[in-house]
Amino acid sequence: MSNKVYNFGAGPAMLPEPVMQKIQQEWLDYRGMGVSLIEISHRAKEFVAILDEAQALFRELSGVPENYRILFVHGGARMQFSALPLNLAGRKPKRKCLYFETGNFAKLAAKDASAFCNVEIVASSADTNYDRIPDYDPAVLAEDASYVHLTGNNTLYGTRWNQFPESGEVPLIADMTSEILSRQIDYTKFGVIYAGMQKNLGPSGMAMVIIREDLLGFAGEQTPLLLNYTQAAADNSLTNTTNTFAIYTTKLVLEWLKGEGGVVALEKRNEEKAACLYRVIDASAFYRGVAQPAHRSTMNVSFKLASEELVEKFLQEAGAAGFYALKGHRNVGGIRASIYNPMPLAGVVALADFMREFEKRNG
Ligand SMILES: Cc1ncc(COP(=O)(O)O)c(C=O)c1O
């Protein structure tokens, strides 16, 4: 392919090249039908087979138990910030929903939910600009809460939960948008996990919601039909016309992931990738990591340089050297390398070499 770059964008993010090639190959004529996959009905047997296969592959790769439903829903991750209280706040009379505030998306999740329930922030790391997962008193996870919500991986800051809270009877909900299928997880700890699809799964604008069956049935009457998880589960995610292309692409990504050795293999590769960048950062006073070491993510590596001028120079030279979309989020500044599942180790090794060389010339 001409003009090939390594794409470190935070999302929509790079997809595996074999997946893109397969899409291209099947684009005009899906398996001899004479039409494109995006030209057929979401109720056609060919599409329903793709949907079923995507769900089965997700279950196989994640290890999500049979008593969880796997849904494809509209509106990306952010739509779920409202859908969650609309579906679950009614579990308890107080409509009390607990939120861990560990970054901007965690904060937005709580803000959006506050229109529909009584939000309580149980712990926050805002005081250190979200460079860590905060300590908390387990007693805050009181049984009269409808649920407790956390953000598994904080995309802007490059932090993640390395140990999830024991929430007892209170359903634990996790936004896993920027880390879904990047590491092995004990899903039985969670009532709901959800993820916008544009990082480790496929195109933007859709989300996967994995919900324990006993949490269905609590949506209030005012819950819009298309935000109602019970309805989505009853209709196998086909309440209305879904984004067939996004689900098709996700199925291909899941097949790719299986071929790469599944989550076990990817977790190991992701650890190697993050370690490769952090070795450069930790060995230098020139680069400064944003996340506290004990809270580092393997998906987003955010770091600073001494001045805005150096950041600009870094971005400009990195861009010219074939490293795309390294600019940190405007809330954080500096550089962010998003290294989701599809990013090969070679891309990260090349970036680490560039960083060492840039430091030599500018340090
Ligand atoms: C952790 C997290 N949650 C939510 C979102 C919002 O996702 P969407 O744009 O699909 O609504 C993002 C987007 O990057 C994210 O990283």
The ligand as an ORCA input file, in Angstrom:
! r2SCAN-3c Opt
* xyz 0 1
  C     -13.661      5.519     27.702
  C     -14.541      6.192     26.710
  N     -15.859      6.286     26.961
  C     -16.693      6.878     26.095
  C     -16.226      7.421     24.915
  C     -17.205      8.088     23.986
  O     -17.436      7.250     22.921
  P     -18.439      7.660     21.739
  O     -17.764      8.746     20.998
  O     -18.605      6.375     20.971
  O     -19.713      8.097     22.356
  C     -14.882      7.330     24.603
  C     -14.382      7.897     23.337
  O     -13.216      7.966     23.083
  C     -14.019      6.698     25.522
  O     -12.701      6.627     25.289
*
